[in-house]
Structure formats: C-alpha cells, structure tokens
Amino acid sequence: MSAAAYIAGDWGTSNLRLRLCAADGAVLDACEGPGAADSRGRFAEVFDGLTAGWRSHGELPALLCGMAGSTFGWVEAPYLLCPEDIDNVAGSLARARPDVHIVPGMRCVNPFGAPDVMRGEETQLLGALELNPELARGRHLVCMPGTHTKWVALHDGTVLEFLTVPTGEIFRLLCEHSVLVRDRDTPVTHEPREFERGLVEAGKHAGVPLLHRVFQARSLRLDKQLTPEGAASWMSGLLIGTDCAGALPLFDNVETSIHVVAADSLAGLYSAALAKLGRPSIRVAGDDAAFRGLSRIHAALAQS
C-alpha cells in the first residue's frame, strides 16, 4: 500500500469531502463532513475531528479548496486577477495554520463589464486540464454547471474571463419557494420528456426574456398539458436551455467542443442543451476534477 503523503479537501458551502492521498494522488481513504456554512467559527475543530484517524501516518500537509477560503471560511484566501495562468494558483496559497493551505479563488471582469468571482472551480479547472490535456492548448470554453454555473474562456491554459449564472439556485428557489413549479407534496424528479419540452421552449422566442416565460410551468399544469411531476423537469429544461443560449454568444470566438465539468447527470443535461444549439461537448467528471486539481497543486509544491 502506498504511503500517505497529504490530505486533500473540497470544502463547499453545503458539504466537505476529504481524501487521504498518496504522493501520486491515489486515494487511500475518504470521509465527508459539514459544509462551510455549518462550520463557521469551528473549521479547525471540524477538520481535526474528521482527520484524527489519519494522524497515525504522522504529520501530513493539507490542501483545501472551495469555501474554506471565503469571507466566512477558515481564513480568507486571495483572488487572482484574470487573465491568469491557471497553474499559478499553486503559488498563491493561503495558510490557515502551518499544516493547512487553502487554494485561492479567481476574479475577473466578465463579458458584461461587471466583476465576477469563483472559489473551488479554479481547482476543478486544474483537474480538468490534467484529465484533458488538450485544454492547455488553444482557445476553449468550459462550462461548469452547478448552483452557480461558470462559463470559462481558456487560452493556452490561461483563464481569460468567466461568467457566473445562478441557474441552479434559481431552479431551487422556484421549486422550494414558489407555487409556479410544484405543490409542497410533489417531489422533484427528472422526467426526460418534460426536460426536452423545456429545452424546446427555451429555443422559442429567443429575444423574449426568461421572466416572461416562467409562469408557463404553472399555466401548463393548470391546463393539464403538463403533469405535476413533470413541471420541475420542464423548468429545468427552460432554465438550462436559456443559460446555454445566452452564454454562447458572449464567447463566440471559441469554436471547439465545449468541455462540461460536472457530475454525470448534470453534465448530461447541459450536453443535451448544447447539442440542441448545434454545439458538441466533452464531459469531465466534476468530482474527479477537484481532487485531480489538488493533486496537481501538491505535485507543483513538491517540485518547488
């Protein structure tokens, strides 16, 4: 069995994923814990409690990405200003304590001329480059779906700019705090046929804002053209289709396949929406990408 060399952690807002890793990034053990929102003021306590069993391996450095470096995190990590070579994040780590380092985020001026930021996605981008080396050459557009979807323009491994779209957050708000999509007793499930109908609707009336179309989720249900169980999938299709159709023209100088970095199910939804728009895509496993990115940072530190 390989010797333990470091601890890698992806500390999101809602969940913490920790891995005990060998020097080559191989995972020796894993555990999960509370996200950053539930760890405020006690990050060290949470981390030490979850990794106590790994201390038999001796003093191990830890690399953490995500919201552990936010304003409410363990320690606030800096933002690197884009354009910036994605590999440069390894040289700007924040130190929470001698054995714990936190990956910085990135910031840019987005295509609308407004400030934009990311935390955690920069590490997934590093991992995506490790998994798909072609991303380090030429111009590419990377889609990173989630609560706050990121559209990232890369050129020779440099992050030029990106755009954040709160597609997942809006979907959750509509499902949980609105009568438009469902009643409280109706579960949120994925219905492929209704998702496809939502994608089709997103392609209609391209110049009409999304706000003018979301009420259809309720009116179609009332008119029996949409089942109560299918409305959430219809809304998902409308939102994701609109997200893709709106983002692509902002990065229209990128003509290669779009890399979609996410869990397989979510990557499949965005790939379907992109295909509807005539754009091929390449899926990259999001969970793998985050820890591949941390492994790449650890290797860079070992060489420095």
C-alpha positions in Angstrom: 0.0 0.0 0.0 1.3 3.5 -0.9 2.3 5.8 2.0 0.1 8.7 2.9 1.5 12.0 1.7 -1.1 14.7 2.1 -4.8 15.4 2.8 -7.0 16.9 0.1 -10.3 18.6 0.8 -13.1 20.2 -1.2 -14.9 22.3 1.3 -18.1 23.5 -0.4 -20.9 25.6 1.2 -23.0 22.5 1.9 -20.6 19.6 2.1 -17.0 18.8 2.9 -15.2 16.0 1.1 -11.8 14.9 2.4 -9.3 12.4 0.9 -6.2 10.9 2.3 -3.8 10.7 -0.6 -0.5 9.2 -1.7 2.1 11.3 -3.3 0.8 10.4 -6.8 -2.8 11.4 -5.8 -4.1 7.9 -5.3 -6.9 7.9 -2.7 -6.1 5.8 0.4 -9.1 6.8 2.5 -12.1 9.2 2.4 -14.6 10.9 4.6 -17.2 13.6 4.5 -18.5 16.3 6.8 -20.4 19.5 7.2 -20.0 22.3 4.7 -18.6 25.7 5.2 -21.9 27.2 6.1 -22.3 24.8 9.1 -18.6 25.1 10.0 -18.4 28.8 10.7 -16.1 29.6 13.6 -15.1 25.9 14.1 -13.2 24.9 10.9 -10.2 23.7 12.8 -12.4 21.6 15.1 -14.3 20.0 12.2 -11.2 19.3 10.2 -9.2 17.8 13.2 -12.2 15.7 14.3 -12.6 14.2 10.8 -8.9 13.6 10.2 -8.0 12.3 13.7 -7.7 8.7 12.5 -5.3 9.7 9.8 -2.7 11.1 12.2 -1.2 7.7 12.7 0.5 8.4 9.4 2.4 11.3 11.0 2.4 15.0 10.2 0.5 15.4 6.9 0.1 18.7 5.0 -3.5 19.5 3.9 -4.7 21.3 0.7 -8.2 22.7 0.8 -10.2 24.3 -1.9 -13.6 26.0 -2.0 -15.4 28.0 0.6 -12.8 27.3 3.3 -11.1 30.3 1.8 -14.2 32.6 1.7 -15.0 35.6 3.8 -16.8 33.2 6.3 -14.2 30.4 5.9 -11.3 29.2 7.9 -9.1 32.0 6.6 -9.8 34.3 3.6 -7.7 33.3 0.6 -6.9 35.9 -2.1 -8.5 36.1 -5.5 -6.1 36.0 -8.5 -7.0 38.6 -11.1 -7.6 37.2 -14.6 -6.2 36.8 -17.2 -4.1 34.4 -15.2 -2.4 31.1 -15.9 -4.5 28.5 -14.0 -1.3 26.8 -12.7 -0.3 29.9 -10.9 -2.9 29.2 -8.1 -0.2 26.8 -6.6 2.0 29.8 -5.9 -0.6 31.9 -4.0 -1.9 29.5 -1.3 -3.3 31.0 1.9 -2.1 29.4 5.2 -4.7 28.6 7.8 -2.0 27.1 10.0 1.4 25.6 9.3 -0.1 22.3 8.1 -3.2 23.6 6.2 -3.1 25.5 3.0 -6.1 26.9 1.1 -6.3 27.4 -2.7 -7.0 31.0 -3.8 -10.0 31.9 -5.9 -10.1 33.9 -9.2 -11.8 37.1 -10.2 -12.3 38.9 -13.5 -14.2 41.5 -15.4 -16.9 39.4 -17.1 -18.2 39.9 -20.6 -20.8 42.4 -19.3 -18.0 44.5 -17.8 -19.0 43.6 -14.2 -16.8 41.9 -11.5 -17.1 38.2 -11.2 -15.5 35.6 -8.8 -15.0 31.9 -8.4 -13.9 29.7 -5.5 -13.4 26.0 -5.9 -14.0 26.0 -9.7 -10.3 27.0 -10.3 -9.2 23.7 -8.7 -11.7 21.8 -10.9 -10.3 23.6 -13.9 -6.8 22.4 -12.9 -8.1 18.9 -12.7 -9.9 19.2 -16.0 -6.6 20.2 -17.6 -5.0 17.1 -16.0 -7.8 14.8 -17.3 -8.0 16.5 -20.8 -4.5 17.9 -21.7 -5.9 19.4 -24.9 -7.4 22.2 -22.8 -3.9 23.6 -22.3 -3.6 24.3 -26.0 -5.6 26.9 -28.0 -8.9 28.5 -27.1 -11.6 26.6 -25.2 -14.9 27.3 -23.5 -15.5 25.3 -20.3 -19.0 25.0 -18.8 -19.1 24.2 -15.1 -22.8 23.6 -14.1 -24.0 23.9 -10.6 -25.7 26.2 -8.1 -23.8 29.0 -9.7 -22.8 27.8 -13.2 -19.5 29.1 -14.5 -18.7 29.7 -18.2 -14.9 30.0 -18.5 -12.8 31.1 -21.5 -9.4 29.5 -21.6 -6.4 30.3 -23.9 -3.3 28.1 -23.7 -4.2 27.3 -20.1 -4.8 30.9 -19.1 -8.2 31.9 -17.7 -9.1 34.9 -19.7 -12.6 35.7 -18.3 -15.6 33.9 -17.0 -19.3 34.4 -16.3 -21.4 33.2 -13.3 -25.0 32.3 -13.9 -27.1 31.3 -10.8 -29.1 28.7 -12.8 -29.1 26.0 -10.1 -30.0 28.5 -7.4 -32.9 29.9 -9.4 -34.2 26.4 -10.1 -34.1 25.5 -6.4 -35.8 28.8 -5.4 -38.6 28.2 -7.9 -39.1 24.6 -6.7 -38.9 25.3 -3.0 -40.3 28.8 -2.5 -42.8 29.3 -5.3 -46.2 27.9 -6.5 -45.1 28.2 -10.1 -43.4 24.7 -10.3 -44.9 22.4 -7.7 -47.0 22.0 -4.6 -45.2 21.1 -1.5 -46.1 17.4 -1.7 -44.9 16.9 -5.2 -41.4 15.5 -5.3 -38.7 17.0 -7.6 -37.8 14.2 -10.1 -36.2 14.1 -13.5 -38.6 13.4 -16.4 -36.6 13.3 -19.6 -39.6 14.0 -21.9 -40.6 17.1 -20.0 -37.0 18.3 -19.8 -36.8 18.1 -23.6 -40.0 20.1 -23.8 -38.4 22.8 -21.6 -35.4 22.8 -23.9 -37.6 23.3 -26.9 -39.4 26.1 -25.2 -36.1 27.8 -24.4 -35.4 27.8 -28.1 -38.6 29.7 -29.0 -38.9 33.4 -28.9 -35.2 33.9 -28.5 -35.5 37.6 -27.9 -38.1 37.3 -25.1 -36.6 37.5 -21.6 -36.9 34.4 -19.4 -39.0 36.3 -16.9 -41.9 36.4 -19.4 -41.9 32.6 -19.8 -41.5 31.0 -16.4 -45.2 31.3 -15.5 -46.0 28.7 -18.1 -44.8 26.0 -15.7 -48.0 26.8 -13.7 -50.4 27.5 -16.5 -49.5 24.4 -18.4 -50.1 22.3 -15.3 -53.5 24.0 -14.7 -54.4 23.3 -18.4 -53.4 19.6 -17.9 -50.7 20.0 -20.6 -48.0 19.3 -18.0 -48.2 16.8 -15.2 -47.5 18.0 -11.6 -44.5 15.6 -11.5 -43.1 16.9 -14.9 -43.2 20.6 -14.2 -39.8 20.7 -12.4 -38.1 19.0 -15.3 -39.8 21.4 -17.8 -38.5 24.3 -15.8 -35.0 22.8 -15.6 -35.0 22.5 -19.4 -36.2 26.1 -19.8 -33.5 27.4 -17.4 -30.6 25.3 -18.7 -31.6 25.9 -22.4 -31.8 29.7 -21.7 -28.5 29.6 -19.8 -26.6 27.9 -22.7 -28.3 30.1 -25.4 -27.4 33.2 -23.6 -23.8 32.3 -22.7 -22.6 31.1 -26.1 -22.8 34.4 -28.0 -20.7 36.0 -25.2 -17.8 33.6 -26.0 -18.4 33.3 -29.8 -14.7 33.2 -30.6 -14.5 29.7 -29.2 -15.4 27.1 -31.9 -14.1 23.9 -30.4 -16.1 21.4 -28.4 -17.3 22.7 -25.1 -15.9 20.9 -22.0 -18.7 20.4 -19.4 -17.3 19.8 -15.9 -19.9 18.4 -13.6 -21.4 15.2 -12.1 -22.5 12.9 -14.9 -26.3 13.5 -14.5 -25.9 17.3 -14.6 -23.3 17.2 -17.3 -25.8 15.2 -19.4 -28.5 17.9 -19.1 -26.1 20.7 -20.3 -24.7 18.5 -23.0 -28.3 17.9 -24.3 -28.9 21.7 -24.2 -25.7 22.4 -26.1 -26.5 19.7 -28.7 -29.8 21.5 -29.3 -27.8 24.6 -30.2 -25.5 22.6 -32.5 -22.5 22.6 -30.2 -20.7 19.3 -29.4 -19.5 18.8 -25.8 -17.0 16.7 -23.9 -17.9 15.6 -20.4 -15.4 15.8 -17.5 -16.3 14.2 -14.1 -16.6 17.1 -11.7 -15.8 15.1 -8.5 -12.7 13.7 -10.1 -11.6 17.1 -11.4 -11.5 18.8 -7.9 -9.2 16.2 -6.4 -7.1 15.9 -9.6 -6.6 19.6 -9.3 -5.4 19.3 -5.7 -3.1 16.5 -6.7 -1.6 18.8 -9.4 -1.1 21.6 -6.8 0.6 19.1 -4.4 2.9 17.9 -7.2 3.8 21.6 -8.1 4.7 22.3 -4.4 6.8 19.2 -4.2 8.8 20.4 -7.1 9.3 23.9 -5.9 
